[in-house]
Amino acid sequence: MASTETEPTPGPGPQDAAGPLDKAPREPVAKRSRDSDLSGLEAGLDALDAVVVERVSLREVLVKKVLPPVLAVALVLVVWQLAVWGHVADRTKLPSPSAVGDELKQRWLAGDLFQIIWTSVSHGLLGFAAALVIGTPLGLVVARVPFVRAAIGPILSGLQSLPSVAWVPAAVIWLGLNNSTMYAVILLGAVPSIANGLVAGIDQVPPLYLRAGRTIGATGLRGAWYILLPAALPGYVAGLKQGWAFSWRSLMAAELIASSPDLGVGLGRYLENMREASDMAGVFLGILMILVVGIAIDLIVFSPLERWVLRSRGLTARSQ
């Protein structure tokens, strides 16, 4: 006899019933959690890589950039004037700031102040440009060719340590008293610094960069232009800055020693003329003008270049 009892159709028990209800939201919750973790990780990495560039207010620029050097100059002038009042040295050896100011005024009224400055600056910039054209490929060759490095590397280091004034007598004998002598002295002073700076920068390039460049076909000149130079830029810029310092010092040494109407009167020649005339106010003015021009070139050219290099590598957090 067949049973007439109707067996209940097996259905989900309490645990099974809860299972699908619990399981259905579990996957989206877990997925959302994973997505949230990944998003947080990406945001953190982006925050590490991002360079925060903030616009600096005029007041902050004045306080942080303008005020400190102004205070330093004021302090030097005060100490200088106190030394004059205290008769630390005779007035013929230590002129007062006002006497130097009077000399500056006379040069301004005479109309030759800017001509004196431009004579030196033009020689310095042209000589440095030539040194840049020569020193850059020389540094690349020395850095990448072991035989050339073994042969020329020590010579470049020795030339960099050689005082620039040592080249002036030889350059005068070789080339005579003309602009070629100035440019030769500048080249001999600046090229080793530029080349050595580039060599030092290339030595710090990770080998992985070079292998990656070869993988995409950046070899030879392409590799030098697209891989080596950009990667070695910090050391290269440091070499350029040092090269300009050597250029300027070499030029001043040449102008102090070499004198000719064909050369004109630059800052170094003006300084020597004032020494021969025993005009200490003029001597002090010549020293100050040489110092001001050197600082101005650094602030106008090399400091912005250094900040750009640092910003491009995420090494500075604020626009300066």
C-alpha positions as CSV (number, residue, x, y, z in Angstrom):
1,M,0.0,0.0,0.0
2,A,1.4,3.2,-1.0
3,S,1.9,5.8,1.6
4,T,-0.3,8.7,1.3
5,E,1.9,10.9,3.5
6,T,3.3,13.7,1.7
7,E,6.9,14.1,2.5
8,P,7.9,17.6,2.7
9,T,10.1,18.7,-0.1
10,P,13.6,19.1,1.2
11,G,14.2,22.8,1.5
12,P,16.9,24.8,2.8
13,G,17.3,24.5,6.5
14,P,17.9,27.4,8.7
15,Q,21.7,27.2,8.0
16,D,21.2,26.6,4.3
17,A,18.6,29.3,4.0
18,A,20.9,31.7,5.7
19,G,23.8,30.5,3.6
20,P,22.7,32.0,0.2
21,L,21.6,35.1,1.9
22,D,24.9,35.5,3.7
23,K,27.0,34.3,0.8
24,A,25.4,36.7,-1.7
25,P,26.6,39.9,-0.1
26,R,29.8,38.4,1.1
27,E,31.5,38.4,-2.3
28,P,30.6,42.1,-3.1
29,V,31.7,43.1,0.4
30,A,35.0,41.3,0.0
31,K,35.4,42.7,-3.5
32,R,34.7,46.2,-2.3
33,S,37.2,45.7,0.5
34,R,39.9,44.6,-1.9
35,D,39.1,47.5,-4.2
36,S,39.2,49.9,-1.3
37,D,42.6,48.5,-0.2
38,L,44.0,48.8,-3.8
39,S,42.6,52.3,-4.1
40,G,44.2,53.3,-0.9
41,L,47.5,51.7,-1.9
42,E,47.5,53.5,-5.3
43,A,46.6,56.8,-3.6
44,G,49.5,56.4,-1.2
45,L,51.9,55.6,-4.0
46,D,50.6,58.6,-5.9
47,A,51.1,60.8,-2.9
48,L,54.7,59.6,-2.5
49,D,55.4,60.3,-6.2
50,A,53.6,63.6,-6.5
51,V,55.5,66.8,-6.1
52,V,53.4,69.4,-4.3
53,V,54.1,72.7,-5.9
54,E,52.7,75.6,-3.9
55,R,52.5,79.2,-5.1
56,V,54.7,81.3,-2.8
57,S,53.2,84.6,-1.6
58,L,55.0,87.8,-2.2
59,R,55.4,88.3,1.6
60,E,57.1,84.9,2.0
61,V,59.4,85.6,-0.9
62,L,60.4,88.9,0.7
63,V,60.9,87.3,4.1
64,K,62.8,84.2,3.0
65,K,64.6,85.3,-0.2
66,V,65.1,89.0,-0.1
67,L,65.5,89.9,3.6
68,P,68.4,87.5,4.6
69,P,70.8,88.8,1.9
70,V,69.8,92.4,2.6
71,L,70.5,91.9,6.3
72,A,73.8,90.2,5.5
73,V,74.9,93.1,3.3
74,A,73.8,95.6,5.9
75,L,75.8,93.8,8.6
76,V,78.9,93.8,6.4
77,L,78.5,97.6,5.8
78,V,78.1,98.3,9.5
79,V,81.2,96.2,10.4
80,W,83.1,97.9,7.6
81,Q,82.1,101.4,8.7
82,L,82.9,100.5,12.3
83,A,86.4,99.4,11.2
84,V,86.9,102.7,9.4
85,W,85.8,104.7,12.5
86,G,88.0,102.6,14.7
87,H,91.0,103.4,12.5
88,V,91.8,99.7,12.0
89,A,93.8,100.7,9.0
90,D,94.8,103.9,7.3
91,R,92.2,105.6,5.1
92,T,94.5,105.0,2.1
93,K,94.3,101.3,2.7
94,L,90.8,100.9,4.0
95,P,88.4,103.3,2.3
96,S,84.9,104.0,3.8
97,P,81.8,102.6,2.1
98,S,80.9,106.2,1.2
99,A,84.2,106.6,-0.7
100,V,83.5,103.4,-2.6
101,G,80.1,104.7,-3.4
102,D,81.6,108.0,-4.7
103,E,83.8,106.0,-7.0
104,L,80.8,104.1,-8.3
105,K,79.0,107.4,-8.9
106,Q,82.0,108.7,-10.8
107,R,82.1,105.7,-13.0
108,W,78.4,106.0,-13.7
109,L,78.7,109.7,-14.6
110,A,81.7,108.9,-16.8
111,G,79.5,106.4,-18.7
112,D,82.0,103.6,-18.7
113,L,80.6,101.4,-15.9
114,F,78.5,99.1,-18.0
115,Q,81.2,99.0,-20.7
116,I,83.7,97.7,-18.1
117,I,81.2,95.1,-16.9
118,W,80.1,94.0,-20.4
119,T,83.7,93.6,-21.6
120,S,84.3,90.9,-19.0
121,V,80.8,89.3,-19.1
122,S,80.9,89.0,-22.9
123,H,84.3,87.3,-22.8
124,G,83.2,85.0,-20.0
125,L,79.9,83.9,-21.6
126,L,81.5,83.3,-25.1
127,G,84.4,81.4,-23.5
128,F,82.0,79.3,-21.3
129,A,79.8,78.5,-24.4
130,A,82.9,77.2,-26.2
131,A,83.9,75.2,-23.1
132,L,80.4,73.7,-23.0
133,V,80.6,72.6,-26.6
134,I,84.0,71.0,-26.0
135,G,83.6,69.6,-22.5
136,T,80.3,67.8,-23.0
137,P,81.4,65.4,-25.8
138,L,84.7,65.0,-24.1
139,G,83.0,64.0,-20.8
140,L,80.8,61.5,-22.7
141,V,83.8,59.8,-24.4
142,V,85.8,59.7,-21.2
143,A,82.9,58.2,-19.2
144,R,82.0,55.5,-21.8
145,V,85.4,54.5,-23.3
146,P,87.6,52.8,-20.7
147,F,90.8,53.3,-22.7
148,V,90.2,57.0,-23.1
149,R,89.3,57.3,-19.4
150,A,92.5,55.6,-18.3
151,A,94.5,57.9,-20.6
152,I,92.8,61.3,-20.2
153,G,90.9,61.0,-16.9
154,P,93.9,61.8,-14.6
155,I,95.0,64.6,-16.9
156,L,91.5,66.2,-16.6
157,S,91.7,66.0,-12.9
158,G,95.1,67.5,-12.8
159,L,94.1,70.4,-15.1
160,Q,91.1,71.1,-12.9
161,S,93.3,71.5,-9.9
162,L,95.9,73.7,-11.8
163,P,95.5,77.4,-10.9
164,S,94.1,79.3,-13.9
165,V,96.6,82.1,-13.6
166,A,99.4,79.6,-14.6
167,W,98.0,79.5,-18.1
168,V,98.1,83.3,-18.7
169,P,101.9,83.7,-19.5
170,A,101.9,80.7,-21.9
171,A,98.7,81.9,-23.6
172,V,100.1,85.4,-24.1
173,I,103.3,83.9,-25.7
174,W,101.3,81.5,-27.9
175,L,98.5,83.8,-29.0
176,G,99.5,87.4,-28.2
177,L,97.6,90.1,-26.4
178,N,94.2,89.6,-28.0
179,N,90.8,88.1,-27.3
180,S,92.1,84.6,-28.3
181,T,94.3,84.6,-25.2
182,M,91.2,85.3,-23.0
183,Y,89.2,82.5,-24.6
184,A,92.1,80.0,-24.4
185,V,92.5,80.7,-20.6
186,I,88.8,80.3,-20.1
187,L,88.7,77.0,-22.0
188,L,91.7,75.5,-20.1
189,G,90.0,76.4,-16.9
190,A,86.4,75.4,-17.6
191,V,86.6,72.3,-19.9
192,P,88.0,70.0,-17.3
193,S,85.3,71.0,-14.7
194,I,82.5,70.4,-17.2
195,A,83.9,67.1,-18.4
196,N,84.6,65.8,-14.9
197,G,81.1,66.8,-13.8
198,L,79.5,64.9,-16.6
199,V,81.7,61.9,-15.9
200,A,80.7,61.9,-12.3
201,G,77.0,62.2,-13.3
202,I,77.3,59.3,-15.7
203,D,79.0,57.1,-13.2
204,Q,75.9,57.4,-11.0
205,V,73.5,56.3,-13.7
206,P,72.0,52.9,-12.7
207,P,73.0,50.2,-15.3
208,L,69.3,49.3,-15.5
209,Y,68.7,52.5,-17.4
210,L,71.3,51.6,-20.0
211,R,69.9,48.1,-20.5
212,A,66.4,49.5,-20.8
213,G,67.7,52.0,-23.4
214,R,69.3,49.2,-25.4
215,T,66.1,47.2,-25.3
216,I,64.2,50.0,-27.0
217,G,67.0,50.7,-29.4
218,A,68.6,53.7,-27.7
219,T,72.2,53.0,-28.4
220,G,75.1,55.2,-29.5
221,L,74.2,58.8,-29.9
222,R,70.6,58.1,-29.2
223,G,71.5,56.4,-26.0
224,A,73.7,59.3,-25.0
225,W,71.0,61.9,-25.8
226,Y,67.9,60.1,-24.5
227,I,69.4,58.0,-21.6
228,L,72.8,59.1,-20.4
229,L,72.5,62.9,-20.4
230,P,69.0,63.1,-18.8
231,A,70.0,60.5,-16.1
232,A,73.3,62.3,-15.4
233,L,71.8,65.8,-15.4
234,P,72.3,66.5,-11.7
235,G,76.1,65.9,-11.9
236,Y,76.2,67.6,-15.2
237,V,74.6,70.8,-13.9
238,A,77.0,70.7,-10.9
239,G,79.9,70.5,-13.4
240,L,78.4,73.4,-15.4
241,K,78.2,75.5,-12.3
242,Q,81.8,74.7,-11.3
243,G,82.9,75.3,-14.9
244,W,81.4,78.8,-14.9
245,A,83.2,79.6,-11.6
246,F,86.5,78.5,-13.2
247,S,85.7,80.4,-16.3
248,W,85.1,83.6,-14.4
249,R,88.2,83.2,-12.2
250,S,90.4,82.4,-15.2
251,L,89.1,85.5,-17.0
252,M,89.8,87.7,-14.1
253,A,93.3,86.3,-13.8
254,A,93.9,86.9,-17.5
255,E,92.6,90.5,-17.3
256,L,94.8,91.2,-14.3
257,I,98.0,90.2,-16.1
258,A,97.3,90.9,-19.8
259,S,96.9,94.5,-20.9
260,S,96.3,95.7,-24.4
261,P,94.0,98.3,-26.2
262,D,92.7,95.4,-28.3
263,L,91.4,93.7,-25.1
264,G,89.5,96.7,-23.8
265,V,89.0,97.4,-20.1
266,G,87.2,94.7,-18.2
267,L,86.7,94.2,-14.5
268,G,90.1,92.6,-13.9
269,R,91.9,95.3,-15.9
270,Y,90.0,98.0,-14.1
271,L,91.0,96.5,-10.8
272,E,94.7,96.4,-11.8
273,N,94.5,100.0,-13.1
274,M,93.2,101.1,-9.7
275,R,96.0,99.2,-7.9
276,E,98.6,100.9,-10.1
277,A,97.0,104.3,-9.2
278,S,97.0,103.4,-5.5
279,D,93.2,104.1,-5.5
280,M,91.9,101.8,-2.8
281,A,88.3,103.0,-3.3
282,G,88.6,101.9,-6.9
283,V,90.2,98.6,-5.9
284,F,87.3,97.9,-3.5
285,L,84.8,98.8,-6.2
286,G,86.4,96.5,-8.7
287,I,86.3,93.6,-6.1
288,L,82.7,94.3,-5.4
289,M,81.7,94.4,-9.0
290,I,83.4,91.1,-9.7
291,L,81.6,89.6,-6.8
292,V,78.2,91.0,-7.8
293,V,78.5,89.8,-11.4
294,G,79.4,86.3,-10.2
295,I,76.4,86.2,-7.9
296,A,74.1,87.6,-10.5
297,I,75.0,84.9,-13.1
298,D,74.5,82.2,-10.5
299,L,71.1,83.6,-9.5
300,I,69.9,84.2,-13.1
301,V,71.2,81.0,-14.8
302,F,72.4,78.2,-12.5
303,S,70.0,78.5,-9.5
304,P,66.8,78.2,-11.7
305,L,68.5,75.4,-13.6
306,E,69.2,73.5,-10.4
307,R,65.7,74.0,-9.1
308,W,64.2,72.7,-12.4
309,V,66.4,69.6,-12.2
310,L,65.4,68.9,-8.6
311,R,61.7,69.5,-9.3
312,S,61.7,67.2,-12.4
313,R,63.0,64.4,-10.1
314,G,60.6,65.1,-7.3
315,L,63.5,66.1,-5.0
316,T,61.9,69.4,-3.9
317,A,58.4,69.8,-2.4
318,R,57.9,73.5,-3.0
319,S,58.5,75.9,-5.8
320,Q,61.4,78.1,-4.7
